[in-house]
Amino acid sequence: MIEFLPKQIECLKALATDSPFELVLFGGGAGGSKSFIGCAWQIQRRLKYKGTRGLIGRSKLDTLKKTTLKTFFEVAGMFGLVANKHYQFNAQSNIIQFANGSEILLKDLFAYPSDANFDSLGSLEVTDFYIDECSQVSKKAVDIVRSRVRFKLNEYNLAPKGLLTCNPSKGWLYNEFYSPWTTGELPPYMAFIQARAIDNPHLPPSYIETLSKLPEVDRKRLLDGDWNFDDSNDAIFNTDDVLRCFREPDGTGELFITADIARLGKDRSVIGLWRGLSLIQVIELRRKRVTEVAEAIKNLANLKYVKLGNIIIDEDGVGGGVCDIVKGTRGFRNGSKASHPERFVNLKAECYFKLAEFIEFGRVIFPSEYKETIVKELDMIRRKNPDGDSKLTVTSKDEIQRMHGLSPDYADMIMMRMFFELFPNYGKYSYV
């Protein structure tokens, strides 16, 4: 008989049939028995609902079989299940088949370039799923798996259920679960259960002692379950520096407009009005036509008397159409040549590193009402290949979208303001 820990019981209750939660994140530190509860839940579901199909996924199938699958065998033994009697594991098909006809599929959920849309999961139908170490899996992969949860739900009157486990990370799980959980804004169908090493009394004291001796960042993350950490050397913006930028504008300087344009209607169009280096107004437009976005920029420029030469518009993709309509403005191409090509791969990278310099010295001012969005998005912008000696570059918008599940539109709008600092003499002196 398995005696579950209080945090594990809380997790199982959140995943119960009569619970309102469809997606549960369990974790927050090392030693919280994350894989244990995931495997136990899957076994319970397969035994209770015969003929159903679960999924256990991880970023790489090889790692899953070396780690999570071993935990599965241990937990199955604790349930009194005997291999090749109560269940069988087929190493060729990577399917665990139970005697009652239920099965568990083991899946590789890595975002391979050859299958960026996870077409390999296209015909899949499952009853529920468990994804281990989910911080290593993209939000898109999880969304695709969720869309496949429909197998025998009506037959057993079941609601869709999915369990994610992880250690603290600064990716999409932070944005989707942890951050809204701290503010009480987590959607009603989602649950976050913090489970740390100190919540597991079965861990040997030596394990806790080992975690306590780790370097500060690792100790905070793995022992304390601290999500507000940074364990990488690729950060461009220091959070404390960014937070100091949220203060009252100084009210001096020329007016500028920077506009990040939605690509193919999927993202937000974000228009920023600046006085000097103070961002004083933001207009966010969703699913608007090119003509509507262009009209919004022209109206703002006319209302505030902004010079054409002080307006810059993201020209990549459909943004080129906005530039064509608002004639005389500057088009920003992310991949265009930097002013210092010997140091930067492209103009976008140069502008982001210039922005980091200005933020470090407190030269940029942001309005407080956008603090959460701006801090979150600037944290997503990372240096690529930080240990190399190559030219400086930053993660692409597509990479950030895959990793975090959202597009850094506010960050890009802010970044473009640096164009006028790199090229201060650019511009015509007429108005829209």
TORGU-506493 format. One record per residue (C-alpha): residue in three letters; y, z, x; residue number from 1. Coordinates in pm, 1 decimal. Last residue first. Layout:
N
<node 'ala'; <Y; Z; X>; NUM>
...
END
This chain:
432
<node 'val'; <6309.1; -4130.9; 242.3>; 432>
<node 'tyr'; <6580.1; -4035.9; 491.1>; 431>
<node 'ser'; <6704.0; -4212.7; 800.1>; 430>
<node 'tyr'; <6713.9; -4081.2; 1155.1>; 429>
<node 'lys'; <6417.0; -4258.7; 1302.1>; 428>
<node 'gly'; <6172.7; -4062.1; 1511.4>; 427>
<node 'tyr'; <6022.6; -3968.9; 1843.3>; 426>
<node 'asn'; <6233.9; -3777.6; 2094.3>; 425>
<node 'pro'; <6034.3; -3455.2; 2077.0>; 424>
<node 'phe'; <5696.6; -3616.3; 2160.6>; 423>
<node 'leu'; <5474.4; -3321.7; 2257.9>; 422>
<node 'glu'; <5667.7; -3078.1; 2041.0>; 421>
<node 'phe'; <5684.0; -3327.6; 1753.2>; 420>
<node 'phe'; <5309.2; -3380.5; 1773.8>; 419>
<node 'met'; <5260.7; -3003.4; 1758.5>; 418>
<node 'arg'; <5320.9; -3007.5; 1381.0>; 417>
<node 'met'; <4993.4; -3199.7; 1356.2>; 416>
<node 'met'; <4795.3; -2882.6; 1429.7>; 415>
<node 'ile'; <4924.9; -2712.4; 1115.7>; 414>
<node 'met'; <4793.3; -2988.2; 886.3>; 413>
<node 'asp'; <4467.2; -2987.4; 1082.7>; 412>
<node 'ala'; <4427.3; -2611.8; 1034.4>; 411>
<node 'tyr'; <4503.0; -2637.8; 662.4>; 410>
<node 'asp'; <4241.3; -2912.1; 621.6>; 409>
<node 'pro'; <3965.6; -2732.6; 811.3>; 408>
<node 'ser'; <3682.4; -2877.4; 594.8>; 407>
<node 'leu'; <3417.8; -2658.6; 438.3>; 406>
<node 'gly'; <3045.2; -2589.3; 469.0>; 405>
<node 'his'; <3079.8; -2400.4; 793.0>; 404>
<node 'met'; <2848.4; -2583.1; 1031.5>; 403>
<node 'arg'; <2822.5; -2921.8; 863.5>; 402>
<node 'gln'; <3193.5; -2936.2; 775.7>; 401>
<node 'ile'; <3284.4; -2817.2; 1125.2>; 400>
<node 'glu'; <3079.1; -3095.9; 1281.0>; 399>
<node 'asp'; <3240.1; -3351.9; 1046.9>; 398>
<node 'lys'; <3588.5; -3229.1; 1136.3>; 397>
<node 'ser'; <3513.9; -3272.3; 1504.5>; 396>
<node 'thr'; <3482.5; -2986.0; 1750.0>; 395>
<node 'val'; <3751.8; -2980.3; 2016.8>; 394>
<node 'thr'; <3820.2; -3159.8; 2344.6>; 393>
<node 'leu'; <3935.5; -3074.9; 2695.6>; 392>
<node 'lys'; <3841.7; -3320.9; 2969.9>; 391>
<node 'ser'; <3523.7; -3251.2; 3165.0>; 390>
<node 'asp'; <3455.3; -2957.5; 3394.5>; 389>
<node 'gly'; <3189.6; -2808.5; 3172.3>; 388>
<node 'asp'; <3137.2; -2452.7; 3052.9>; 387>
<node 'pro'; <3347.3; -2495.0; 2738.2>; 386>
<node 'asn'; <3148.7; -2804.2; 2628.2>; 385>
<node 'lys'; <3339.8; -2846.6; 2300.1>; 384>
<node 'arg'; <3632.0; -2615.2; 2236.6>; 383>
<node 'arg'; <3631.5; -2457.4; 1893.7>; 382>
<node 'ile'; <3831.1; -2488.7; 1574.9>; 381>
<node 'met'; <3653.7; -2272.6; 1315.9>; 380>
<node 'asp'; <3871.5; -1969.4; 1398.1>; 379>
<node 'leu'; <4175.5; -2175.5; 1299.9>; 378>
<node 'glu'; <4018.2; -2223.5; 956.2>; 377>
<node 'lys'; <3951.8; -1856.1; 886.9>; 376>
<node 'val'; <4291.7; -1735.4; 1005.4>; 375>
<node 'ile'; <4467.7; -2005.3; 803.4>; 374>
<node 'thr'; <4273.5; -1944.6; 482.8>; 373>
<node 'glu'; <4300.1; -1564.9; 490.7>; 372>
<node 'lys'; <4669.4; -1565.9; 581.3>; 371>
<node 'tyr'; <4788.2; -1821.5; 326.5>; 370>
<node 'glu'; <5002.8; -1581.3; 122.5>; 369>
<node 'ser'; <5145.4; -1438.3; 445.7>; 368>
<node 'pro'; <5354.1; -1745.2; 531.8>; 367>
<node 'phe'; <5301.8; -1865.5; 891.5>; 366>
<node 'ile'; <5533.6; -1846.7; 1193.5>; 365>
<node 'val'; <5476.7; -2023.8; 1526.8>; 364>
<node 'arg'; <5642.5; -1916.3; 1853.8>; 363>
<node 'gly'; <5436.5; -1602.1; 1901.4>; 362>
<node 'phe'; <5347.1; -1668.1; 2266.2>; 361>
<node 'glu'; <4976.1; -1701.3; 2194.0>; 360>
<node 'ile'; <5056.1; -1911.3; 1887.0>; 359>
<node 'phe'; <5252.3; -2164.6; 2094.1>; 358>
<node 'glu'; <4970.4; -2193.7; 2349.4>; 357>
<node 'ala'; <4705.8; -2228.6; 2077.4>; 356>
<node 'leu'; <4918.8; -2501.0; 1916.0>; 355>
<node 'lys'; <4934.5; -2689.1; 2246.6>; 354>
<node 'phe'; <4555.1; -2664.4; 2267.2>; 353>
<node 'tyr'; <4527.2; -2803.1; 1914.6>; 352>
<node 'cys'; <4776.1; -3082.6; 1981.6>; 351>
<node 'glu'; <4596.4; -3191.4; 2299.3>; 350>
<node 'ala'; <4259.9; -3197.4; 2122.0>; 349>
<node 'lys'; <4400.3; -3410.9; 1839.4>; 348>
<node 'leu'; <4566.9; -3649.4; 2083.9>; 347>
<node 'asn'; <4243.8; -3738.9; 2261.2>; 346>
<node 'val'; <4005.7; -3647.3; 2542.2>; 345>
<node 'phe'; <4258.6; -3416.0; 2706.2>; 344>
<node 'arg'; <4340.3; -3340.3; 3071.1>; 343>
<node 'glu'; <4388.0; -3680.3; 3242.3>; 342>
<node 'pro'; <4504.6; -3824.1; 2912.5>; 341>
<node 'his'; <4822.9; -3613.9; 2921.0>; 340>
<node 'ser'; <5024.0; -3761.0; 2632.2>; 339>
<node 'ala'; <4691.0; -3792.2; 2451.1>; 338>
<node 'lys'; <4555.0; -4131.9; 2347.1>; 337>
<node 'ser'; <4449.6; -4177.0; 1986.3>; 336>
<node 'gly'; <4136.1; -4020.4; 1843.7>; 335>
<node 'asn'; <4305.0; -3802.0; 1585.3>; 334>
<node 'arg'; <4534.6; -4076.6; 1460.4>; 333>
<node 'phe'; <4861.7; -3942.8; 1322.5>; 332>
<node 'gly'; <5085.2; -4193.3; 1140.8>; 331>
<node 'arg'; <5460.5; -4140.4; 1172.5>; 330>
<node 'thr'; <5687.3; -4211.1; 878.8>; 329>
<node 'gly'; <5887.2; -4529.2; 831.1>; 328>
<node 'lys'; <5711.3; -4635.0; 515.3>; 327>
<node 'val'; <5575.7; -4379.0; 272.2>; 326>
<node 'ile'; <5347.4; -4634.0; 102.8>; 325>
<node 'asp'; <5177.6; -4764.2; 417.9>; 324>
<node 'cys'; <5141.5; -4411.1; 552.9>; 323>
<node 'val'; <4962.5; -4306.7; 233.2>; 322>
<node 'gly'; <4723.1; -4601.4; 269.4>; 321>
<node 'gly'; <4646.2; -4501.2; 627.6>; 320>
<node 'gly'; <4549.9; -4159.6; 496.0>; 319>
<node 'val'; <4250.6; -4329.8; 335.5>; 318>
<node 'gly'; <4061.8; -4303.3; 663.4>; 317>
<node 'asp'; <4259.4; -4181.4; 964.7>; 316>
<node 'glu'; <4638.0; -4191.0; 924.6>; 315>
<node 'asp'; <4703.2; -3817.4; 895.9>; 314>
<node 'ile'; <5072.4; -3816.9; 803.6>; 313>
<node 'ile'; <5375.0; -3719.8; 1012.0>; 312>
<node 'ile'; <5724.1; -3668.0; 873.0>; 311>
<node 'asn'; <6017.9; -3581.8; 1099.0>; 310>
<node 'gly'; <6111.5; -3944.7; 1168.0>; 309>
<node 'leu'; <6149.6; -4000.7; 795.8>; 308>
<node 'lys'; <6413.2; -3727.1; 788.3>; 307>
<node 'val'; <6359.4; -3438.3; 546.9>; 306>
<node 'tyr'; <6628.5; -3394.4; 281.9>; 305>
<node 'lys'; <6448.6; -3106.4; 104.5>; 304>
<node 'leu'; <6415.4; -3267.1; -238.6>; 303>
<node 'asn'; <6380.2; -3616.7; -97.7>; 302>
<node 'ala'; <6110.1; -3513.7; 148.8>; 301>
<node 'leu'; <5921.1; -3317.9; -116.0>; 300>
<node 'asn'; <5935.9; -3609.4; -359.9>; 299>
<node 'lys'; <5823.9; -3856.9; -93.4>; 298>
<node 'ile'; <5528.4; -3637.0; 5.7>; 297>
<node 'ala'; <5420.0; -3588.4; -356.9>; 296>
<node 'glu'; <5453.7; -3961.8; -422.5>; 295>
<node 'ala'; <5228.4; -4042.5; -126.8>; 294>
<node 'val'; <4965.1; -3801.5; -257.7>; 293>
<node 'glu'; <4983.6; -3960.6; -602.8>; 292>
<node 'thr'; <4961.0; -4313.9; -461.4>; 291>
<node 'val'; <4655.2; -4225.4; -255.8>; 290>
<node 'arg'; <4483.0; -4090.8; -564.6>; 289>
<node 'lys'; <4435.7; -3717.3; -610.3>; 288>
<node 'arg'; <4105.5; -3534.7; -584.9>; 287>
<node 'arg'; <4265.4; -3205.8; -488.6>; 286>
<node 'leu'; <4626.6; -3151.6; -382.3>; 285>
<node 'glu'; <4753.8; -2851.6; -188.6>; 284>
<node 'ile'; <5126.8; -2813.2; -129.2>; 283>
<node 'val'; <5230.2; -2565.3; 139.9>; 282>
<node 'gln'; <5579.7; -2425.6; 198.8>; 281>
<node 'ile'; <5766.2; -2239.9; 474.2>; 280>
<node 'leu'; <5564.7; -2309.2; 789.9>; 279>
<node 'ser'; <5801.7; -2183.0; 1058.6>; 278>
<node 'leu'; <5814.4; -2382.6; 1381.6>; 277>
<node 'gly'; <6148.6; -2545.2; 1299.3>; 276>
<node 'arg'; <6166.2; -2535.2; 925.1>; 275>
<node 'trp'; <5830.1; -2667.9; 818.7>; 274>
<node 'leu'; <5692.0; -2817.5; 497.8>; 273>
<node 'gly'; <5314.3; -2856.0; 488.3>; 272>
<node 'ile'; <5106.6; -3098.7; 283.6>; 271>
<node 'val'; <4733.3; -3041.0; 235.2>; 270>
<node 'ser'; <4510.8; -3308.6; 83.3>; 269>
<node 'arg'; <4189.1; -3137.3; -7.8>; 268>
<node 'asp'; <3851.9; -3282.9; 71.7>; 267>
<node 'lys'; <3602.9; -3516.9; -93.2>; 266>
<node 'gly'; <3842.5; -3783.5; -222.6>; 265>
<node 'leu'; <3728.1; -4040.9; 31.7>; 264>
<node 'arg'; <3899.9; -3844.2; 309.4>; 263>
<node 'ala'; <4170.1; -3608.2; 193.6>; 262>
<node 'ile'; <4500.4; -3641.1; 378.1>; 261>
<node 'asp'; <4642.1; -3386.2; 621.4>; 260>
<node 'ala'; <5020.0; -3392.8; 584.8>; 259>
<node 'thr'; <5293.3; -3263.6; 814.7>; 258>
<node 'ile'; <5652.8; -3242.8; 696.6>; 257>
<node 'phe'; <5943.5; -3137.2; 917.7>; 256>
<node 'leu'; <6280.7; -2967.0; 865.9>; 255>
<node 'glu'; <6505.9; -2892.2; 1160.1>; 254>
<node 'gly'; <6557.9; -2539.1; 1291.0>; 253>
<node 'thr'; <6658.5; -2197.4; 1164.7>; 252>
<node 'gly'; <6543.5; -1967.7; 885.6>; 251>
<node 'asp'; <6367.3; -1711.5; 1109.4>; 250>
<node 'pro'; <6055.9; -1710.8; 893.4>; 249>
<node 'glu'; <5922.7; -1367.7; 784.5>; 248>
<node 'arg'; <5592.2; -1271.4; 940.8>; 247>
<node 'phe'; <5236.2; -1394.3; 976.2>; 246>
<node 'cys'; <5224.2; -1515.4; 1337.2>; 245>
<node 'arg'; <5099.2; -1178.5; 1462.7>; 244>
<node 'leu'; <4768.1; -1245.9; 1287.5>; 243>
<node 'val'; <4715.5; -1559.6; 1498.1>; 242>
<node 'asp'; <4759.3; -1367.7; 1823.2>; 241>
<node 'asp'; <4514.2; -1100.2; 1709.0>; 240>
<node 'thr'; <4262.3; -1370.0; 1615.6>; 239>
<node 'asn'; <4277.0; -1536.9; 1958.2>; 238>
<node 'phe'; <4266.5; -1912.8; 1912.3>; 237>
<node 'ile'; <4071.2; -2158.1; 2129.1>; 236>
<node 'ala'; <3728.2; -1996.3; 2105.5>; 235>
<node 'asp'; <3459.2; -2164.6; 2316.6>; 234>
<node 'asn'; <3352.1; -1860.9; 2517.3>; 233>
<node 'ser'; <3130.7; -1729.4; 2242.0>; 232>
<node 'asp'; <3025.5; -1393.8; 2106.2>; 231>
<node 'asp'; <3320.3; -1344.4; 1874.1>; 230>
<node 'phe'; <3304.9; -1045.3; 1643.9>; 229>
<node 'asn'; <3411.4; -966.4; 1291.0>; 228>
<node 'trp'; <3057.4; -964.9; 1149.4>; 227>
<node 'asp'; <2976.9; -618.0; 1288.4>; 226>
<node 'gly'; <2616.3; -521.4; 1212.6>; 225>
<node 'asp'; <2651.5; -209.9; 1426.6>; 224>
<node 'leu'; <2340.8; -268.7; 1636.5>; 223>
<node 'leu'; <2316.4; -648.5; 1660.3>; 222>
<node 'arg'; <2682.4; -754.5; 1627.8>; 221>
<node 'lys'; <2862.2; -458.5; 1777.2>; 220>
<node 'arg'; <2607.5; -426.3; 2057.9>; 219>
<node 'asp'; <2617.9; -799.1; 2134.2>; 218>
<node 'val'; <2998.1; -795.3; 2161.9>; 217>
<node 'glu'; <3004.4; -473.3; 2363.3>; 216>
<node 'pro'; <2734.8; -564.4; 2614.8>; 215>
<node 'leu'; <2395.9; -410.6; 2523.0>; 214>
<node 'lys'; <2325.7; -44.5; 2595.9>; 213>
<node 'ser'; <2326.2; 62.1; 2229.7>; 212>
<node 'leu'; <2066.7; -204.3; 2150.2>; 211>
<node 'thr'; <1827.4; -56.4; 2407.1>; 210>
<node 'glu'; <1881.3; 294.2; 2267.6>; 209>
<node 'ile'; <1804.3; 171.0; 1917.9>; 208>
<node 'tyr'; <1481.0; 19.7; 2050.4>; 207>
<node 'ser'; <1393.2; 334.5; 2245.8>; 206>
<node 'pro'; <1421.9; 540.1; 1927.7>; 205>
<node 'pro'; <1122.9; 346.3; 1790.0>; 204>
<node 'leu'; <1196.5; 158.5; 1466.3>; 203>
<node 'his'; <1022.7; 302.2; 1160.6>; 202>
<node 'pro'; <1340.1; 465.7; 1030.1>; 201>
<node 'asn'; <1492.6; 123.5; 946.6>; 200>
<node 'asp'; <1847.5; 162.7; 813.6>; 199>
<node 'ile'; <1972.4; 237.4; 1166.9>; 198>
<node 'ala'; <1870.3; -115.5; 1267.4>; 197>
<node 'arg'; <2100.4; -269.0; 1009.6>; 196>
<node 'ala'; <2062.0; -405.6; 658.1>; 195>
<node 'gln'; <2369.9; -525.2; 465.7>; 194>
<node 'ile'; <2278.4; -670.6; 128.2>; 193>
<node 'phe'; <2485.0; -966.2; 6.5>; 192>
<node 'ala'; <2442.9; -1101.4; -345.8>; 191>
<node 'met'; <2528.3; -1432.4; -513.2>; 190>
<node 'tyr'; <2516.9; -1535.2; -882.4>; 189>
<node 'pro'; <2825.2; -1327.7; -967.3>; 188>
<node 'pro'; <3042.9; -1502.4; -704.7>; 187>
<node 'leu'; <3149.9; -1270.3; -418.0>; 186>
<node 'glu'; <3512.4; -1166.1; -467.6>; 185>
<node 'gly'; <3485.0; -792.7; -396.1>; 184>
<node 'thr'; <3706.1; -822.8; -87.2>; 183>
<node 'thr'; <3435.4; -736.7; 166.8>; 182>
<node 'trp'; <3182.1; -950.0; -22.6>; 181>
<node 'pro'; <3420.4; -1249.1; -15.8>; 180>
<node 'ser'; <3421.0; -1236.6; 368.7>; 179>
<node 'tyr'; <3048.2; -1168.8; 406.4>; 178>
<node 'phe'; <2904.1; -1432.7; 176.0>; 177>
<node 'glu'; <3051.1; -1784.3; 183.4>; 176>
<node 'asn'; <3286.7; -1758.5; 481.1>; 175>
<node 'tyr'; <3063.8; -1543.2; 699.4>; 174>
<node 'leu'; <2758.9; -1743.8; 595.3>; 173>
<node 'trp'; <2943.5; -2063.9; 691.2>; 172>
<node 'gly'; <2964.3; -1966.7; 1056.1>; 171>
<node 'lys'; <3091.1; -1657.6; 1237.7>; 170>
<node 'ser'; <2751.3; -1489.2; 1258.7>; 169>
<node 'pro'; <2601.4; -1149.8; 1179.6>; 168>
<node 'asn'; <2219.2; -1151.9; 1198.0>; 167>
<node 'cys'; <2037.2; -1353.6; 935.4>; 166>
<node 'thr'; <1824.5; -1363.4; 621.6>; 165>
<node 'leu'; <1849.5; -1596.6; 320.9>; 164>
<node 'leu'; <1657.0; -1550.5; -3.0>; 163>
<node 'gly'; <1652.4; -1802.2; -288.0>; 162>
<node 'lys'; <1586.7; -1770.4; -660.3>; 161>
<node 'pro'; <1615.1; -2019.4; -947.8>; 160>
<node 'ala'; <1552.5; -1848.6; -1284.6>; 159>
<node 'leu'; <1199.6; -1814.3; -1419.8>; 158>
<node 'asn'; <1062.1; -1867.8; -1770.6>; 157>
<node 'tyr'; <708.3; -1899.8; -1631.2>; 156>
<node 'glu'; <644.0; -2255.9; -1746.6>; 155>
<node 'asn'; <1014.1; -2337.2; -1740.8>; 154>
<node 'leu'; <1044.8; -2257.0; -1369.8>; 153>
<node 'lys'; <728.4; -2454.1; -1289.4>; 152>
<node 'phe'; <891.8; -2636.6; -994.0>; 151>
<node 'arg'; <1271.5; -2644.4; -1027.8>; 150>
<node 'val'; <1423.0; -2539.0; -697.0>; 149>
<node 'arg'; <1496.5; -2870.3; -521.1>; 148>
<node 'ser'; <1876.3; -2841.3; -549.5>; 147>
<node 'arg'; <1858.0; -2511.6; -364.4>; 146>
<node 'val'; <1686.9; -2686.2; -71.7>; 145>
<node 'ile'; <1969.3; -2942.1; -55.4>; 144>
<node 'asp'; <2234.0; -2667.8; -67.3>; 143>
<node 'val'; <2057.0; -2479.2; 210.4>; 142>
<node 'ala'; <2048.2; -2788.8; 430.4>; 141>
<node 'lys'; <2415.4; -2857.6; 357.6>; 140>
<node 'lys'; <2508.5; -2503.3; 455.3>; 139>
<node 'ser'; <2366.5; -2571.6; 800.0>; 138>
<node 'val'; <2082.2; -2365.7; 946.3>; 137>
<node 'gln'; <2112.3; -2145.8; 1256.6>; 136>
<node 'ser'; <2290.2; -1873.4; 1058.4>; 135>
<node 'cys'; <1987.6; -1883.5; 826.8>; 134>
<node 'glu'; <1770.5; -1683.2; 1062.8>; 133>
<node 'asp'; <1487.8; -1709.4; 804.8>; 132>
<node 'ile'; <1516.3; -1924.7; 491.9>; 131>
<node 'tyr'; <1316.5; -1809.6; 187.1>; 130>
<node 'phe'; <1260.4; -2035.9; -110.8>; 129>
<node 'asp'; <1181.5; -2048.4; -482.1>; 128>
<node 'thr'; <978.2; -2254.2; -731.2>; 127>
<node 'val'; <969.2; -2568.5; -518.4>; 126>
<node 'glu'; <997.1; -2944.7; -572.0>; 125>
<node 'leu'; <1038.7; -3183.5; -277.4>; 124>
<node 'ser'; <1093.8; -3554.8; -330.6>; 123>
<node 'gly'; <1418.1; -3571.3; -130.4>; 122>
<node 'leu'; <1338.7; -3312.5; 136.0>; 121>
<node 'ser'; <1294.6; -3578.7; 405.5>; 120>
<node 'asp'; <1627.1; -3721.8; 288.2>; 119>
<node 'phe'; <1791.9; -3430.8; 463.2>; 118>
<node 'asn'; <2135.6; -3599.4; 456.6>; 117>
<node 'ala'; <2171.8; -3600.7; 837.0>; 116>
<node 'asp'; <1820.7; -3738.7; 880.5>; 115>
<node 'ser'; <1836.8; -3939.4; 1204.4>; 114>
<node 'pro'; <2109.9; -3709.7; 1335.9>; 113>
<node 'tyr'; <1870.7; -3412.5; 1290.6>; 112>
<node 'ala'; <2016.5; -3124.2; 1092.9>; 111>
<node 'phe'; <1740.9; -2868.0; 1151.9>; 110>
<node 'leu'; <1563.1; -2749.0; 839.5>; 109>
<node 'asp'; <1199.3; -2755.8; 958.7>; 108>
<node 'lys'; <983.2; -2651.6; 665.6>; 107>
<node 'leu'; <679.2; -2433.0; 602.8>; 106>
<node 'leu'; <550.1; -2492.8; 249.1>; 105>
<node 'ile'; <401.0; -2200.1; 59.2>; 104>
<node 'glu'; <122.8; -2250.2; -193.8>; 103>
<node 'ser'; <-8.1; -2123.8; -525.6>; 102>
<node 'gly'; <-349.6; -2241.3; -645.7>; 101>
<node 'asn'; <-492.1; -1896.9; -716.1>; 100>
<node 'ala'; <-680.3; -1888.6; -383.4>; 99>
<node 'phe'; <-355.4; -1930.7; -189.2>; 98>
<node 'gln'; <-264.4; -2231.1; 27.4>; 97>
<node 'ile'; <-26.5; -2192.5; 322.1>; 96>
<node 'ile'; <106.4; -2538.2; 412.7>; 95>
<node 'asn'; <205.0; -2667.3; 755.2>; 94>
<node 'ser'; <29.3; -3001.6; 689.5>; 93>
<node 'gln'; <-159.1; -2998.6; 1019.2>; 92>
<node 'ala'; <-163.6; -2621.0; 1071.5>; 91>
<node 'asn'; <-328.6; -2567.9; 734.8>; 90>
<node 'phe'; <-309.8; -2197.2; 659.9>; 89>
<node 'gln'; <-563.4; -2059.5; 414.5>; 88>
<node 'tyr'; <-531.9; -1778.9; 160.9>; 87>
<node 'his'; <-742.7; -1512.1; -8.6>; 86>
<node 'lys'; <-1060.4; -1588.6; 183.2>; 85>
<node 'asn'; <-964.1; -1803.9; 481.3>; 84>
<node 'ala'; <-727.0; -1526.7; 597.6>; 83>
<node 'val'; <-779.6; -1189.7; 430.4>; 82>
<node 'leu'; <-518.1; -1036.7; 203.4>; 81>
<node 'gly'; <-497.2; -658.9; 183.9>; 80>
<node 'phe'; <-121.7; -655.8; 126.0>; 79>
<node 'met'; <-78.8; -515.9; 478.5>; 78>
<node 'gly'; <-283.6; -810.8; 604.5>; 77>
<node 'ala'; <-45.1; -1052.8; 433.6>; 76>
<node 'val'; <245.5; -870.7; 602.3>; 75>
<node 'glu'; <95.0; -926.5; 947.4>; 74>
<node 'phe'; <14.1; -1293.5; 874.8>; 73>
<node 'phe'; <367.1; -1351.4; 747.4>; 72>
<node 'thr'; <517.1; -1184.8; 1054.3>; 71>
<node 'lys'; <327.6; -1431.9; 1270.1>; 70>
<node 'leu'; <463.5; -1712.7; 1051.4>; 69>
<node 'thr'; <820.0; -1592.1; 1106.5>; 68>
<node 'thr'; <790.8; -1596.8; 1486.5>; 67>
<node 'lys'; <589.3; -1870.3; 1660.5>; 66>
<node 'lys'; <543.6; -2086.9; 1350.7>; 65>
<node 'leu'; <913.1; -2063.4; 1261.6>; 64>
<node 'thr'; <1012.7; -2143.7; 1619.7>; 63>
<node 'asp'; <807.9; -2465.7; 1609.8>; 62>
<node 'leu'; <948.9; -2552.1; 1267.2>; 61>
<node 'lys'; <1307.5; -2542.7; 1394.1>; 60>
<node 'ser'; <1607.4; -2431.6; 1188.3>; 59>
<node 'arg'; <1395.4; -2214.2; 962.7>; 58>
<node 'gly'; <1226.9; -2255.3; 630.0>; 57>
<node 'ile'; <978.6; -2077.5; 407.1>; 56>
<node 'leu'; <926.0; -2262.3; 81.5>; 55>
<node 'gly'; <747.7; -2145.1; -231.3>; 54>
<node 'arg'; <522.3; -2329.3; -473.5>; 53>
<node 'thr'; <372.1; -2204.1; -796.5>; 52>
<node 'gly'; <9.2; -2243.1; -910.4>; 51>
<node 'lys'; <-29.5; -1877.6; -988.3>; 50>
<node 'tyr'; <282.0; -1670.9; -1051.3>; 49>
<node 'lys'; <218.1; -1311.9; -940.8>; 48>
<node 'leu'; <29.8; -1393.5; -620.7>; 47>
<node 'arg'; <281.1; -1653.8; -506.3>; 46>
<node 'arg'; <577.9; -1434.3; -592.7>; 45>
<node 'gln'; <442.3; -1129.3; -410.7>; 44>
<node 'ile'; <360.0; -1335.3; -102.2>; 43>
<node 'gln'; <711.5; -1484.3; -91.1>; 42>
<node 'trp'; <871.6; -1143.7; -131.2>; 41>
<node 'ala'; <660.4; -994.9; 148.5>; 40>
<node 'cys'; <748.2; -1284.3; 381.6>; 39>
<node 'gly'; <1120.2; -1239.4; 326.1>; 38>
<node 'ile'; <1097.1; -860.7; 344.5>; 37>
<node 'phe'; <922.9; -871.5; 681.0>; 36>
<node 'ser'; <1147.5; -1142.9; 822.6>; 35>
<node 'lys'; <1453.0; -923.0; 763.5>; 34>
<node 'ser'; <1303.8; -597.0; 887.0>; 33>
<node 'gly'; <1650.9; -459.1; 974.1>; 32>
<node 'gly'; <1571.7; -450.1; 1345.3>; 31>
<node 'ala'; <1873.2; -653.5; 1453.3>; 30>
<node 'gly'; <2186.8; -653.4; 1242.9>; 29>
<node 'gly'; <2352.7; -780.8; 927.3>; 28>
<node 'gly'; <2072.2; -880.6; 702.1>; 27>
<node 'phe'; <1986.9; -995.6; 352.6>; 26>
<node 'leu'; <2168.8; -1282.6; 180.7>; 25>
<node 'val'; <2063.8; -1334.0; -181.5>; 24>
<node 'leu'; <2101.4; -1651.8; -388.8>; 23>
<node 'glu'; <2017.6; -1669.5; -759.2>; 22>
<node 'phe'; <2142.0; -1324.8; -859.4>; 21>
<node 'pro'; <2151.9; -1228.2; -1227.2>; 20>
<node 'ser'; <1838.6; -1009.6; -1189.8>; 19>
<node 'asp'; <1570.5; -1028.4; -1461.6>; 18>
<node 'thr'; <1324.9; -1215.0; -1238.4>; 17>
<node 'ala'; <1377.2; -979.1; -945.5>; 16>
<node 'leu'; <1553.2; -1108.3; -633.9>; 15>
<node 'ala'; <1829.3; -845.6; -639.4>; 14>
<node 'lys'; <1562.8; -582.4; -704.2>; 13>
<node 'leu'; <1368.1; -704.7; -401.1>; 12>
<node 'cys'; <1678.2; -672.2; -182.5>; 11>
<node 'glu'; <1753.6; -319.4; -302.9>; 10>
<node 'ile'; <1391.3; -225.9; -235.2>; 9>
<node 'gln'; <1429.4; -364.9; 116.2>; 8>
<node 'lys'; <1742.3; -157.8; 169.5>; 7>
<node 'pro'; <1561.3; 156.3; 50.1>; 6>
<node 'leu'; <1260.8; 88.9; 278.7>; 5>
<node 'phe'; <942.3; -49.6; 123.8>; 4>
<node 'glu'; <619.6; 145.3; 123.2>; 3>
<node 'ile'; <334.9; -106.1; 144.7>; 2>
<node 'met'; <0.0; 0.0; 0.0>; 1>
END
